[in-house]
Amino acid sequence: MANYPNHQRITRAAISVQPVWIRSLLGTQAKRLGDHYCLYGDLVVSGKPSERKVMERFMTMPDGKRAVMGPASLDERENCRVWNKEFSFWYAAISAAIRRKRMADAAQYLGVIAHALGDTTALAHPLSHSEGLRMELIKRLFPTNKKYRYMSLHNLLENLPTSFSIRGHRPVLLGASAEEAAFFTAQEMVRLTTRTLAKLPNAIKKLYADDIPAVQRIAGDAYADSARIYADIMYTAFSMACGKAGRGSLPKTVCLDPLVPSSMSGWSPHPYFFKPLYDAPCNFDRRMEPFPLMLQAGARKKEYAHGFGMGVTSYIEYSLPAGVFRRFSCIIGLNAGLAERTAVSVAVTDGKRSLFKKTFRSVRDIEVLDIDLAGVRSLRFETTGAGKYEKFGTVDGHVVVADPVLMR
């Protein structure tokens, strides 16, 4: 069973909050988008052969593969990479179609995106798009002896009728170019998946208690979340195509740490070798060390809300869209809240060139960085031990990268 009504509700809700000039450009295609194009992700498999051939044109990516509908993996870095690649293509294709006055083409690409948004927030899909195995796993994690143990949770959760509204939402610009918009849209898609996944345990509990109205409300909240982001995507695509995507409306600064890294090492040192890390609760906010970010500030210690901690030896890397950010700033030092027995060498590179390198030997060694990002496509932070330490024992060297900010 396919989730037709909810895909249509998401699409129509997003269209309804667009400014008049966008709805005017869509014209009669708005109805086709809300009724039919948003179903392409399902109809390309189950529709008539003659119709499927048309749909394949809009569902197929430049590499010849079909576009991914919903999360591609349990790894958010992989999901971010896939979304970035797909939205780079979609934004460029939609903009080109609008400029050539081929509104039907633009609307069909938008329909494919609408379906992807709907599948991302369907409670049946948040673990990954391979729903069969994942939903069986959910039944193992949330066991029940009731009828739901033998029912298809995927079909049940996906096809619950919902009611939601995004009235009052004002679409925002996600980027001024296809590459910039794709970068930030991919980040939004990962966060959207995370928020949907967070709703799932409560939805399962309510389902097992036969509280179907509560499950419908949870699902409706998820679809409303999706519709708001889809409205932003639609607004961004039309704004870029019509020359209305001015950078003046975009935030001047972006915090680095909430972004999804392109690659990173695991916690270091190994938790077995460092008792505070071994005793710490599981960490899900992408910090490499789940400790307060403390730096020495004169005679006192200052805790930072933004940034990340790094042990020895570790790395974390963030990919950046070309030509978007001018400068990067942050504060680096040893964690003043933890014991420090090992000097730590910190290097910041763009993958090839060295942008900063220093060995920190005391918590009083603090560096304020201001880096020119001209030609920089990634920021990679690496730590290595710079003094004597036990090769297979405790390594007390902990770096804090505080207030990392990208500036447009």
C-alpha positions in Angstrom: 0.0 0.0 0.0 1.3 3.5 -0.9 1.0 6.6 1.2 -0.9 8.6 -1.5 -3.1 10.9 0.7 -0.3 12.0 3.0 2.1 12.7 0.1 -0.6 14.9 -1.4 -1.3 16.7 1.9 2.4 17.6 2.3 2.6 18.9 -1.3 -0.6 20.9 -1.1 0.3 22.4 2.2 3.7 23.6 0.9 2.1 25.1 -2.2 -0.5 26.9 -0.1 2.1 29.0 1.7 4.1 30.1 -1.3 4.0 33.8 -2.3 1.5 34.7 -4.9 4.2 35.1 -7.6 5.3 31.5 -7.3 1.7 30.1 -7.3 1.1 32.3 -10.3 4.1 30.8 -12.2 3.0 27.3 -11.3 -0.5 28.0 -12.7 -2.4 24.8 -13.6 0.7 22.7 -12.8 0.1 23.4 -9.1 -2.9 21.0 -9.1 -1.0 18.4 -11.1 1.9 18.6 -8.6 -0.4 18.2 -5.6 -2.6 15.5 -7.1 -0.2 13.4 -9.2 3.5 14.4 -9.6 4.1 13.9 -5.8 3.2 10.2 -6.2 5.9 9.5 -8.7 8.1 7.8 -6.1 5.4 5.0 -5.8 3.8 5.1 -9.3 7.2 4.6 -11.0 7.0 1.1 -9.6 3.3 0.4 -9.6 1.9 2.6 -12.4 1.1 1.8 -16.0 4.1 0.9 -18.1 3.5 3.8 -20.5 3.3 6.3 -17.6 6.3 4.8 -15.8 8.5 5.6 -18.8 7.7 9.3 -18.4 8.2 9.2 -14.6 11.6 7.5 -15.0 12.9 10.6 -16.8 12.4 12.7 -13.6 13.2 9.9 -11.2 16.6 9.1 -12.8 19.8 10.9 -11.6 22.7 11.8 -13.9 24.5 8.6 -12.9 21.6 6.5 -14.3 20.4 5.4 -10.9 16.9 6.1 -9.6 16.6 8.8 -7.0 16.6 7.7 -3.4 13.2 8.2 -1.6 13.8 8.7 2.1 16.9 7.9 4.2 19.4 5.8 2.3 21.3 4.5 5.3 21.5 4.4 9.1 24.7 6.6 8.7 23.8 10.2 8.7 27.0 11.1 6.9 26.0 8.8 4.0 22.5 10.3 4.0 23.9 13.8 3.9 26.2 12.9 1.0 23.4 11.3 -1.0 21.0 14.2 -0.3 23.6 16.8 -1.3 24.3 15.0 -4.6 20.6 14.7 -5.4 19.6 18.2 -4.5 22.5 19.7 -6.4 20.9 18.0 -9.5 17.3 18.8 -8.6 17.9 22.5 -8.0 19.8 22.9 -11.2 17.2 21.0 -13.2 14.3 22.9 -11.8 15.9 26.3 -12.3 16.8 25.4 -15.9 13.2 24.2 -16.6 11.7 27.4 -15.1 14.0 29.7 -17.1 13.0 27.8 -20.3 9.3 28.2 -19.3 8.9 24.4 -19.1 6.8 24.5 -16.0 5.5 21.0 -16.3 9.1 19.7 -16.1 9.8 21.9 -13.1 6.7 20.7 -11.4 7.5 17.0 -12.0 11.0 17.4 -10.5 9.3 19.1 -7.5 6.9 16.2 -7.3 9.8 13.7 -7.0 11.2 15.9 -4.1 7.8 16.0 -2.5 7.7 12.2 -2.4 11.2 12.1 -0.9 10.1 14.5 1.9 7.0 12.4 2.6 8.9 9.2 2.8 11.5 10.8 5.1 8.8 11.7 7.6 6.6 8.7 7.3 6.9 6.9 10.6 7.4 3.7 8.7 10.7 4.9 7.1 12.9 6.8 9.6 15.4 3.9 10.2 16.1 3.6 6.5 14.2 3.1 3.3 14.6 -0.7 3.6 11.5 -0.8 5.6 10.8 -4.5 5.8 13.8 -5.5 7.9 13.8 -2.3 9.9 10.1 -2.5 10.9 10.8 -6.1 12.0 13.6 -4.8 14.1 11.3 -2.2 15.7 8.9 -5.0 16.7 11.9 -6.8 18.4 12.9 -3.6 20.2 9.3 -2.8 21.2 7.8 -6.3 21.7 4.1 -6.9 22.0 1.9 -10.0 22.3 -1.0 -8.1 20.8 -2.2 -8.3 17.2 0.4 -5.8 16.0 3.2 -8.4 16.4 1.9 -10.1 13.2 0.7 -7.0 11.3 2.7 -5.0 8.8 3.6 -2.0 10.8 4.9 -0.3 7.7 1.6 -0.3 5.9 -0.3 0.5 9.1 1.8 3.5 10.1 2.2 4.8 6.6 -1.4 4.8 5.7 -3.0 6.3 8.8 -5.1 9.3 7.7 -3.7 12.5 9.2 -4.7 16.2 9.5 -2.1 19.0 9.8 -1.6 22.6 8.7 1.5 24.8 8.2 -0.6 27.9 7.9 1.5 30.8 9.0 4.8 29.3 7.8 6.8 31.8 5.7 9.2 30.0 3.4 12.9 30.9 3.7 15.7 30.8 1.3 18.1 27.9 1.8 20.8 29.1 -0.5 21.6 31.5 -3.4 23.1 28.9 -5.7 22.3 25.3 -6.5 25.4 24.1 -4.6 24.8 26.2 -1.6 21.1 25.3 -1.4 21.9 21.6 -1.8 24.4 21.8 1.0 22.0 23.3 3.5 19.0 21.2 2.2 21.0 18.0 2.8 21.7 19.2 6.4 17.9 19.9 6.9 17.0 16.5 5.6 19.3 14.8 8.1 17.8 16.8 10.9 14.3 16.0 9.6 15.1 12.3 9.7 16.5 12.6 13.3 13.3 14.4 14.5 11.1 11.8 12.8 13.0 9.0 14.4 12.6 10.6 17.8 8.8 10.5 17.4 8.8 6.8 16.6 9.1 5.3 20.2 6.1 7.2 21.4 4.1 6.4 18.3 4.8 2.7 18.8 3.7 2.9 22.5 0.5 4.6 21.5 -0.1 2.1 18.8 0.2 -0.9 21.1 -2.2 0.8 23.5 -4.7 1.1 20.6 -4.6 4.9 20.9 -4.9 5.4 17.1 -5.8 9.1 17.4 -2.6 9.8 19.3 -0.6 8.0 16.6 -2.3 10.1 13.9 -1.4 13.3 15.8 2.3 12.2 16.0 2.3 11.3 12.3 0.6 14.6 11.4 3.3 16.5 13.3 6.0 14.7 11.3 4.3 15.4 8.0 3.9 19.1 9.0 7.6 19.2 9.7 8.2 17.8 6.2 5.8 20.2 4.6 7.6 23.2 6.1 10.9 22.1 4.7 9.4 21.3 1.3 7.9 24.8 1.2 11.4 26.2 1.8 12.8 24.0 -1.0 10.1 25.1 -3.4 10.6 28.7 -2.6 14.4 28.4 -2.9 14.2 26.7 -6.4 11.9 29.4 -7.8 13.9 32.2 -6.2 17.1 31.0 -7.8 15.5 30.5 -11.2 13.9 34.0 -11.2 16.9 35.9 -9.9 15.4 36.6 -6.5 17.8 34.5 -4.4 19.8 37.4 -2.9 22.5 36.5 -0.3 21.3 39.5 1.8 18.5 37.4 3.2 20.8 34.5 4.3 22.3 34.3 7.8 25.7 36.0 7.9 27.2 33.3 10.1 26.8 29.6 10.5 27.9 27.5 13.4 30.1 24.6 12.2 29.4 22.0 15.0 25.7 21.4 14.2 26.6 20.5 10.6 27.0 16.8 9.7 30.8 16.0 9.3 31.8 14.4 6.0 34.1 12.0 8.0 35.3 11.5 11.6 37.2 9.1 13.8 35.6 7.4 16.7 36.0 8.4 20.3 39.7 8.7 21.3 41.1 7.5 23.6 39.3 4.2 23.7 36.7 4.4 26.6 38.3 1.4 28.3 41.4 3.5 28.8 39.8 6.6 30.2 37.3 6.1 33.1 35.3 9.4 32.7 34.6 8.4 29.1 33.8 4.9 30.1 31.3 6.1 32.7 29.8 8.8 30.5 26.3 8.2 29.0 26.0 7.4 25.3 26.4 10.5 23.2 24.3 11.2 20.1 25.1 14.9 19.4 28.1 14.2 17.2 30.6 15.5 19.7 33.7 13.3 19.7 34.0 13.5 23.5 30.8 13.8 25.7 32.3 16.3 28.2 31.7 20.0 28.9 33.7 22.2 26.6 35.9 24.1 29.1 38.7 26.5 28.3 40.8 28.5 30.7 39.9 32.2 30.6 42.4 33.9 32.9 41.9 32.7 36.5 38.6 31.1 35.7 37.2 28.4 33.4 34.7 29.1 30.7 32.2 26.6 29.3 31.2 26.9 25.7 27.8 25.8 24.3 29.1 25.4 20.7 32.1 23.3 19.5 33.5 19.9 19.9 36.1 18.0 22.0 38.8 15.8 20.6 41.0 13.2 22.2 44.3 11.8 21.0 44.5 10.6 18.3 41.4 11.7 16.3 40.1 13.7 13.4 36.9 15.3 12.1 36.3 16.8 8.7 33.6 19.1 7.3 33.0 19.6 3.6 32.1 23.1 2.5 30.2 24.4 -0.6 32.4 26.3 -3.0 32.5 30.1 -2.8 30.0 30.5 0.0 32.0 31.2 3.1 34.7 33.9 3.4 36.3 33.2 6.8 36.3 30.7 9.6 37.0 31.5 13.3 37.2 29.4 16.4 39.1 29.1 19.8 41.3 26.1 20.4 42.9 24.9 23.6 43.2 22.0 26.0 40.1 21.1 28.0 40.5 22.9 31.3 37.9 20.6 33.0 39.9 17.4 32.4 43.3 16.2 33.6 46.1 16.9 31.1 49.2 14.8 31.1 49.9 14.7 27.4 50.9 17.6 25.1 48.7 17.6 22.0 49.5 18.7 18.5 46.5 20.2 16.6 46.4 20.7 12.9 43.7 22.3 10.7 44.0 21.6 7.0 41.8 21.7 3.9 42.8 18.2 3.2 46.0 19.3 1.4 47.2 22.7 2.7 48.0 23.4 6.3 45.8 26.2 7.7 47.0 26.0 11.3 49.3 23.9 13.4 50.4 24.1 17.0 51.4 21.9 20.0 49.4 22.7 23.1 51.2 21.9 26.4 49.1 23.7 29.0 45.5 24.8 29.5 46.8 28.3 29.4 47.8 27.8 25.7 44.8 29.3 23.9 44.6 30.2 20.2 42.0 32.3 18.5 41.9 31.3 14.8 40.7 33.5 11.9 41.2 31.6 8.7 40.7 32.9 5.1 38.5 30.3 3.3 39.3 31.3 -0.3 39.6 28.1 -2.2 38.9 26.0 0.8 36.5 23.1 0.2 36.9 21.3 3.6 38.0 21.9 7.1 39.8 18.9 8.7 40.9 19.0 12.4 43.5 16.4 13.6 45.0 15.7 17.0 48.1 13.7 17.8 50.0 13.1 21.0 53.2 15.3 21.3 54.7 14.0 24.5 55.3 10.8 26.4 52.2 8.8 27.0 51.3 5.1 27.5 50.8 3.5 24.1 48.1 1.1 25.4 47.0 3.0 28.5 45.4 6.3 29.5 46.1 9.3 27.3 45.2 12.4 29.1 45.1 14.9 26.3 41.8 16.6 25.4 41.4 19.4 22.9 38.4 21.8 22.7 37.4 23.6 19.5 35.1 26.2 20.8 32.7 28.6 19.0 33.6 27.4 15.4 31.8 29.8 13.1 31.7 30.1 9.3 31.2 33.6 7.9 29.6 34.4 4.5 
